[in-house]
């Protein structure tokens, strides 16, 4: 489970960095179904893309620590879950978005519980928890 945590953490980080850079570079064009939302939303989207790059770098940092810090993973996963909750609020207030946004919401609502479950795996393995005993450490 510790290896799964490390791989998922790195994958999450690099995905967020790539998505963030995509938004910085393309602005409104990076948002499926957004069309031309105008210069204000384009500016906001590019700024938020930069923030998403930073968020991804935090995931990468966490995944490179030995052991992977469970507390950091839980906080980062909670932020991701909050994004999914925000999408649900938008759905309730404004209706169904473009299909790709729905797919993203599903990921944002289902992946955080996986991270919450795996978060302490490496810390437990290092401290000699059940996983370490099973691995013969």
ABEGO torsion letter per residue (X at the ends): XAAAAAAAAAAAAAAAAAAAAAAAAAEAAABBGAEBAEAAAAAAAAAAAAAAAAAAAAAAAAAABOBBBAAAAAAAAAAAAAAAAAAAAAAAAAEBBBAAAAAAAAAAAAAAAAAAAAAAAAAAAAAGBAAAAAAGX
